[in-house]
């Protein structure tokens, strides 16, 4: 019992830390937007044009294969890890990912809101992959998933920052969990692997952009 209380307290502290980090990130982003606007205005006044681009932006070209050459390797804990390249370019058209749901790759410049957001309709994978880049865990299910388990998982997601949930009709198993470069199948909300996956991968070491926002994105 004491160990469970300590684990719960640690998780609560971690969630609060993530919230503070997100708020700080959003403040920095607002400052950067203001600074970029000043630069653009100054350039226009001087007769020039300043183009502000994201470091990972490829200019909005067509998507291609998402730069996801590789394969899954299953760890002893049942988590499948993607071994190979995962592109991080920003693209504005559809992307052909090699697995469903995707575990990374080129993605839309706008992320899906992932602050415990539950979507009842399918969402664009390119937006969800951007959420994975920010350290979110994506909970997905298909039409073979038990309705009660879907509801229980939705309740769990709503309480967990840096998570999102949506149906994915093309996925192999009824319920799956995905983080950047990692994925596993679970049986339902009570499966111990759910909490273990969230504990390890919500803003985990795999996160390409730790502390990046999970709000002010696309809301469905």
Secondary structure, 3 states (H helix, E strand, C coil): CHHHHHHHHHHHHHHHHHHHHHHHHHHHHHHHHHHHHHHHHHHHHCCCCCCCCCCCECCCCCCCCCCCCEEEEECCCCCEEEEECCCCCECCCCCCCCCCCCCCCCECCCCECCEEEECCCCCCHHHHHHHHHCCCEEEEECCCCCHHHHHHHHHHHHCCCCEEEEECCCCCCCEEEEECCEEEECCCCCCHHHHHHHHHHCCCCCCCCCCCCCCCCECC
